[in-house]
Amino acid sequence: MTNALHHLAKPVFSLCVFLLVACGPSAEGELRDGDDSLIDTHTEDTATEASSIPPDAHEAADIIVTVLGSGTPVPSATQFGSAVLVQAAGKHFMFDCGRGCTTRLAQLDPSLIAKVDHLFVTHFHSDHLMGIDDLLLNGWTQGRKAPLKTWGPVGTNDMMLAIQEAFRVDIDQRKSDGVPAPSAALDDYYTDLPAEGGLVLDEDGIKITAFIVDHGSVEPAYGYKLEYNGRAVVISGDTTETPSLYEYGRGADVLLLEVVSPSMTEYIATHFSQKQLEKVLSLHLTAEQASDIFNGTNPRIGVYYHTSRGGNSVDSLLSVTNALYAGEVVVSHDLFQILVGEQIYVRDMSPEGLGG
């Protein structure tokens, strides 16, 4: 049984969830559909059965969400730093870019490194930021034609300019060596958001809104909501329970919530003081709090991300969630992908999931 089957919070009755064993990126950089194994199926109105994912599921999706990095601040060979790619209307939007972000992009589709030109930062903890320099500079040298437009808390502009300054020698040498990279890709298009958040982007039918979440003394910290063609994806960022998650998450197709897993709690308790443990737990969602939010928002699918999968964390998380929430919840892993349209499909785009 594949990992994706184990991620389901409970038997799926109201969600169309598939694990696709795909052929991988095509020469043009588009994901191609291949063989797949059925878990269950669901349209927005009725539950039905099918034996395979439709061959046009990727193209028919209004929004594609890929959890590139599902991990925590603790380095892991299997869970990279927090990063979520959302694709809609032919555009590519990155939400945070933690450790290993570009490696996961390359595994998904190498051409995406130069295609991603929108970045949204939730807050300034380093585990959400450590891949930005590589996305900025590798995207440039591999042919990104536009600036890496970046939005985030006050200080985002300074951070992005400081990255360029830190790599000034490298940038200047590559320019003098005639690297065929568009100079516009390093233009300053970095925006500090208002403290209260608000509408960030409204173009080509896509709306992206930043909203305030509660990450303790980290102020401001944002979650983001992307809307397109009647669909909505909400990403919590790092937060404890807060009213904005109910407000912006209500009725979303996909609601991604960070959550503290039992194994992370154990790690902190083992390596840090009780006071530090209590501090960390006050800054993040527990499974009980996340379940309350799912109950109050009723997304088509709830997704846990930015959480450790070590030990029995997945089983523990889902055991608590199952007892409190009747909807569908999965625990994501790196390269976990959701196709959002009339139906929702979930597939594993990791090399293991693709049979590599």
Secondary structure, 3 states (H helix, E strand, C coil): CCHHHHCECCCCCCCCEEEECCCEECCCCCEECCCEEEEEEECCCCEECCCCCCCCHHHHCCEEEEEEECCCCCCCCCCCCCEEEEEECCEEEEECCCCCHHHHHHHHCCCHHHHCCEEECCCCCHHHCCCHHHHHHHHHHCCCCCCCEEEECCCHHHHHHHHHHHCHHHHHHHHHCCCCCCHHHHCCCEEECCCCCEEEEEECCEEEEEEEEEECCEEEEEEEEEEECCEEEEECCCCCCCHHHHHHHCCCCEEEEECCCHHHHHHHHHHCCHHHHHHHHCCCCCHHHHHHHHHHHCCCEEEEECCCCCCCHHHHHHHHHHHHCCCCEEECCCCEEEEECCCEEEEECCCCCCCC
